[in-house]
């Protein structure tokens, strides 16, 4: 799926991070969502590598990156720690300032990365999310039914982990197949990669810890930013699927304008998985936004 990309292992504080790099030009970091891996960019990354130096990475707990041990405060899986991973990856590849294109969980990491390290993030494009704190605060029945995993995964251990680990392939297919287009948008090779990685030891625990962090320590970090009046200063473009839940349940642009100073965006004619359902549009938007 990634012909021409070179694999480069990066380690930060004992956490192994699986990365790939290709292309020449301005640096662009791509971050994936749940329950996927960097393979979700296979229809987008090669085209972008013709204009940018594209860096792909698996978030900690996902893909072929490490699964850190859980801790009581879920700190090891906080978006702040994941943002530091991303910063270390880009530094290892020689980039101190870069653009970020991110989807779903990766977009929440990108939000924290841009908030904590504004000197590093030049601009960012986020796919199919509203700010995490706003989504929890404004949850309604439609959202809760569609995003049931947000509330299942944060339950105390070991029940969610045990249920996922009992049939990890069913979990992937249930979460991804319940969206707008079912499993049809996913290339069989990419889907097989998601299924392989979720079955790796420790993945179920890391996924739950990721979501527990989002419902706990990550919200604390967001509230601290809001209380201090801190907003993203970088140019931000947000895209969402017109057939997805986020756009139906939330005023995406208004919510991001509360958290960032320069915001633009629109819905694309697809569901949640923009990079796999509408890759040409995502590439076109990225070329327009990230090209200097």
PAVEX-882956 format. One record per residue (C-alpha): residue in one letter; x, y, z. Coordinates in pm, whole numbers, padded with zeros to 5 digits, always signed. Each point is the difference from the previous one (the first is absolute). Example, Ala and Ser with C-alpha at 12.3 -4.5 7.8 and 13.67 -1.06 7.14 Angstrom:
REM residues 2
A+01230-00450+00780S+00137+00344-00066
REM end
This chain:
REM residues 292
X+00000+00000+00000X+00295+00233+00058X+00242-00062-00284X+00288+00244+00025X-00047+00062+00373X+00289-00091+00228X-00060-00141+00349X+00180+00181+00282X-00031-00112+00364X-00005+00279+00260X+00016-00050+00377X-00105+00252+00266X+00024-00079+00371X-00006-00372-00075X-00301+00019-00233X+00069-00133-00349X-00176+00199-00273X-00048-00151-00344X+00048+00260-00275X+00030+00021-00379X+00138+00289-00209X-00004+00091-00369X+00012+00299-00229X+00172+00335-00014X-00111+00349+00094X-00162+00153+00308X-00049-00251+00285X-00351-00132+00059X-00092-00236+00285X-00301-00232-00043X-00174-00142+00309X-00261-00278-00014X-00315-00073+00197X-00161-00290+00188X-00009-00295-00047X+00240+00046-00289X+00370+00048-00072X+00206+00211-00238X-00133-00232-00272X-00311+00221-00015X+00205+00251-00204X+00084-00242-00282X-00221+00186-00251X+00124+00344+00107X+00365-00019+00107X+00156-00100-00336X-00163+00296-00175X+00108+00241+00273X+00355-00136-00011X+00033+00149-00348X-00008+00347+00159X+00097-00052+00365X+00226-00205+00221X-00271-00220+00147X+00051-00160+00341X-00237-00274+00113X-00008-00138+00353X-00201-00246+00202X-00121+00158+00323X+00115-00171+00318X-00238-00285+00071X-00083-00049-00369X+00152-00164-00306X+00359-00111+00051X+00084+00257+00267X+00043-00095+00365X-00283-00062+00245X+00100+00186+00320X-00106-00140+00334X-00319+00163+00133X+00016+00227+00303X-00258+00126+00246X-00027+00346-00155X+00014-00129-00361X+00295+00236-00051X+00192-00239-00224X-00282+00013-00255X-00079+00369+00032X-00004+00213-00313X+00279+00205+00159X+00229-00305+00004X-00105-00096-00352X+00075+00356-00113X+00349-00032+00146X+00039-00323-00198X-00089+00186-00318X+00242+00279+00084X+00278-00254+00057X-00076-00176-00329X+00021+00322-00198X+00319+00106+00182X+00157-00338-00077X-00070+00063-00368X+00154+00346+00025X-00314+00214+00010X-00054+00265+00267X-00304+00159-00168X-00257-00182-00212X-00361-00037-00109X-00237-00262+00141X-00282-00187-00173X-00191-00217+00246X-00320-00202+00033X-00212-00103+00298X+00221-00092+00301X+00303+00129-00184X-00176+00332-00046X-00042+00024+00377X+00373-00061+00034X+00059+00270-00261X-00215+00244+00196X+00209-00056+00313X+00324+00012-00202X-00093+00340-00146X-00113+00130+00340X+00307-00115+00194X+00262+00061-00271X-00112+00292-00217X+00358+00059-00110X+00003-00342-00167X-00338-00015-00174X-00020+00235-00295X-00359-00086-00095X-00239-00290+00044X-00290-00170-00174X-00233-00210+00215X-00240-00260-00141X-00344-00070+00148X+00033+00117+00357X-00124+00283+00217X+00193+00091+00317X-00009-00292+00244X-00129+00199+00298X-00287+00145-00205X-00097-00342-00134X-00024-00148+00349X-00180+00306+00139X-00254+00009-00284X-00064-00373-00033X-00356-00089-00097X-00176-00328-00069X+00082-00003-00371X+00370+00047+00070X+00004-00253+00286X-00160-00269-00217X+00236+00059-00292X+00314+00042+00214X-00086-00270+00253X+00368-00100+00018X+00083+00338+00163X-00195-00110+00305X+00075-00373-00015X+00378+00038-00014X+00023+00231+00301X-00162-00252+00236X+00230-00134+00273X+00226-00293-00085X-00001-00284-00073X-00341-00033-00170X+00050+00210-00317X+00348-00142-00056X-00125-00356+00046X-00288+00042-00243X+00222+00152-00270X+00274-00259+00047X-00252-00284-00021X-00066+00083-00367X+00208+00298-00118X-00089-00041-00367X-00370+00019+00082X+00068+00319+00197X+00175+00166-00297X-00271-00104-00242X-00277+00104+00238X+00141+00348+00062X+00103+00073-00358X-00282-00183-00172X-00275+00179+00192X+00073+00336-00165X-00156+00159-00306X+00149-00223-00271X+00059-00321+00194X+00322-00185-00081X-00017+00072-00374X+00249+00294-00001X+00284-00200+00150X+00261-00165-00217X+00032-00367+00101X+00372+00042+00065X-00061+00299+00228X-00282-00176+00184X+00223-00304+00051X+00264+00230+00150X-00250+00149+00247X-00108-00351+00096X+00358-00120+00042X+00099+00289+00223X-00303-00001+00229X+00074-00366+00078X+00353+00078+00119X+00053-00049+00376X-00082+00309+00203X-00201+00178-00269X-00336-00038+00172X+00143+00149+00319X+00163+00291-00183X-00317+00083-00191X-00199+00014+00323X+00270+00209+00168X+00000+00242-00296X-00372+00061+00048X+00021+00010+00378X+00264+00269-00035X-00227+00194-00237X-00281-00007+00255X+00230+00097+00287X+00347+00151-00012X-00044+00134-00353X-00310+00192+00106X+00197+00145+00293X+00260+00128-00245X-00271+00150-00221X-00169+00171+00295X+00334+00148+00108X+00050+00147-00348X-00350+00149-00002X+00038+00146+00348X+00327+00164-00105X-00152+00134-00322X+00239-00201-00216X-00112-00062-00359X+00173-00150-00301X+00175+00273-00196X+00093-00206-00308X-00217-00015-00311X-00249-00284+00050X-00214-00168-00264X-00264-00248+00109X-00178-00246-00228X-00278-00236+00090X-00224-00253-00175X-00344+00129-00090X-00135-00350+00064X+00186-00036+00331X-00111+00042+00358X+00230+00289+00093X-00152+00239-00254X-00355-00105+00091X+00045+00043+00373X+00234+00299+00029X+00059+00341-00156X+00356-00088-00093X+00122+00338-00119X-00151+00195+00290X+00149-00236+00258X+00346+00024-00155X-00024+00377-00020X-00034-00002+00378X+00334-00184+00023X+00199+00151-00289X+00058+00340-00156X+00018-00092-00369X-00258-00261-00101X-00152-00101-00333X-00151-00322-00127X-00287-00188-00155X-00177-00332-00027X+00105-00252-00266X-00247-00239-00169X+00088-00308+00205X-00018-00147+00347X+00249-00015+00287X+00294-00157-00185X+00083+00291-00231X+00344-00120-00109X-00140-00333-00118X-00345+00109-00117X+00099+00322-00175X+00379-00008-00044X+00011+00224-00308X-00182+00277+00184X+00223-00037+00305X+00312+00020-00219X-00134+00308-00179X-00085+00172+00328X+00341-00086+00145X+00189+00125-00305X-00192+00326+00012X+00047+00047+00373X+00356-00118+00061X+00173+00125-00317X+00202+00311+00094
REM end
